[in-house]
């Protein structure tokens, strides 16, 4: 799926992604205010398949995973940044939102049409006919993302364990 | 690796190796670790993890290794907040976990009630979880889904951290605190200077600090972007834990946890504590820090002494030493939210709370409150605030137009009296008079 790039700067924090004042409500209400402090109208403007591209330390701040959940809820294909804050990064993967680091942002421009290819670790800039190489994800995180996040991943694991247990019980041999 | 002499390793490696049942771990490799303790609070806790546990169809991996602390929606002064607290209390009963309700902020309550011990691998459902590192525990923050995974399995994956050694030589001078060290570090290294590795504080100045001051250092490893903020356990650690009623078994091996001489580290920075001045961070980042003497003339409307970072017993005592017998600057509102009930009780017994009350401060609940952007006291439009908290991101504590400066509890108290951002040292030297 193709989308447009929303280009942001360094140190986009979790209070911008998930403002504290809306934390008591559901994700719908919270997502409507996502990034309104740095990019007014973002939540209304963004469409499924769009991609966030940012500078250093994206997601700095709180452990509130609603910061990543809001982006997922708004349908973003993923976030590409020069670096991520650690907790946000783990949260995003756990929720099935692709997050990839880029060694540099090349000639990415705001509003440009692009496609994020997570498995090939690249951002295809369609108008420019260029491809931005991203850092590939470690194996364990690729598995988590491919499963759709931590919850579906654990469901799969528990089902496998239960089947094994079932096989053992059904097997009359010692 | 062959031979009888084990290669020198860091405090972080030793804890992660033990937790992942390995003799040795190498920075950068991915391991699965057993979790010794999981701490959750009312915001990221039951209301978020229980639906996931239900969905997974499993219970807690070990209820005796889970501690629940309510602090974000306390005192439940909104309908939604009250509902979340009720759900939290119900869950504590059903799941039979240790529960501290309205007793203070999780990062302060957890060690204060003896739950932490050196060498533990601990996850917390909050970004300031590195606070536990002050006790020589590898403690780090995770989000709710990851926490649900931990509660279901008792495991978490980790990239074995490199260590960034922050060595502080010399001693802090009067009026300068751990908070000033951290603001200076944020300015020097940046909010991603910790590179999501293990930050370790060491040196003469660290050894001389009390546990609550060390907690401030470890707490703000979060603002440095470290995964953990470690301090090797010593006699100060043991004395605190003994008083807190922690399990002291195994304390004879705590000293062996220290980073071995010659252990490879990613970075080693050396700072001179004796040369450090009180620091303030300008809006909207803790990294915008500079000596308070360099700050522009900045009138303040609100002075806030609160949070796990800046309202523990010693923070309150330090602030009171400046406020005693003085009056607030014209138009300044002083808000004090002691970090835990126990610290507040102790401060009350020592006459410290009376100092705040006589100065005209408003005392708020033992909770995260406006530091986390919660509750009814959030900052209004265009308010300028000097705060003892850890973060001053735009809009975090209230209106997007509010301007939050960060400083130590002493600097906040001095500024409350001066009516503008002020150097606390002037008030300490001249104990009787006013500014």
Interface residues (C-beta under 8 A of the other chain):
Chain A: X11 X13 X14 X15 X16 X19 X20 X21 X23 X24 X25 X37 X38 X56 X57 X60 X61 X62 X63 X64 X65 X68 X83 X85 X86 X87 X89 X90 X91 X94 X95 X138 X140 X149 X150 X151 X154 X155 X158
Chain B: X30 X43 X44 X48 X52 X55 X56 X57 X58 X73 X78 X80 X81 X84 X125 X126 X127 X129 X141 X142 X143 X144 X145 X146 X148 X149 X152 X153 X157 X159 X191 X192 X196 X225 X227 X285 X372 X373 X374 X378 X391 X393 X394 X395 X396 X400
